[in-house]
């Protein structure tokens, strides 16, 4: 929901909208409030791009996935955004450090 669908959420008959995923944090808007205001069902997904992002979102459904989405029966739990940010920052710092060490020791 970085840029999201914006006002299209009110105009397009979406079955559901993704309000959280494991890759984004610090959203400028509140995707849950927008989805609720538009009367849209909500979903979430891991969308993990790194190991540290795994587990940032859990999605629970009972029964059939599609039926649960269409009935608005998806339960989404989001990791504390500060902890998620710390995991992102830690991964970035680790990559930068490894790149620095590789450059430093690859010089002859």
N, C-alpha and C positions, 0 to 999 in steps of 0.2 A: 504494500500500500504506500509505496514511496510517492508516486504521482497519482496512482489509483485511477479510478474511472471518473472521478470528479462528479459533476452534476449529472452525468449519464446514469448514475445510480438511481436517479428519480425518473428518468425517461425510458430506459431500456429494461425490458422485462427479464432481468437476470433470475435464474433459478436460485443462485446463491452468490455471495461475494466473499473473497478471502479477506479476513480482517487481520489476521496475524500469520506470520511465518517466521521460521527460525533465523532468517538472514537479516531481517530489518528490525531496527529498534529506533527509538527517538522519533517516531512519526510526528509530522507537523500537524496533522489533524487526527481526530479520534475516529478511527474506522468503525468501531462498534457503534458509536452514537449515530454516525451517518447511515450505517446499515439498518439500525433500528428505526431511524426517522423515515427511511425509504420503505420500511416493511420488508426488507430482504432477509433471507436465511443466511446464516454465517457459517463459514468453514475456515479452517486453518491448515497449515502444512509445514513440514520441517524445512523444506527448501534449503537444506544445509549445504554450504559451499566449502566448509572446513570441518574438521573433526570437532573443534571446540563449539560449533554451532549445533551439533546433534543434541537433541533433548531440550532445545529451547522452547518447543511447543509440543504439547500432547493433545491429541484429538481422540475423543471417545464417542463411539456410536453404539447403539444397540440394534441388532438385527442387520438388515440390508443397508449398505452404505448409501446407495442412491435414495432409497426410501427415507432414510434418516435425514439426509440433506434436504430433500423436498418437504419434509414435515417439520423442518426446523429443529430436529432433535440432536444436533451435533453439539457436544460439549467441548469447549476449547480451553485449555489451561496454558498460560504463558508464564515462562520463567520470569523472575524479577528482572526488570529491564536493566537495573544497575549491575546485576550479576552477569547478565548476557553481554553488556558492554565490556565488563572486565574480561570476559572470555575472549571477545573480539580483540580487545587491545593487547591482551597477552599473546594471542596468536600472531598479531602483526609485529609485536616487539621481537618475538622469537624468530620470525622470518627475516626481519631486518638484521638481527644479530648474526644469523647463519649466513646471510648474503655478505655481510661485512667480513666475517671470518674467512669465507671462501675467497673473496677478493684479496684479502690481506695475505693469505698463504699461497695463492696461486701465482703471485708475482715472483719472478726469478731474480 
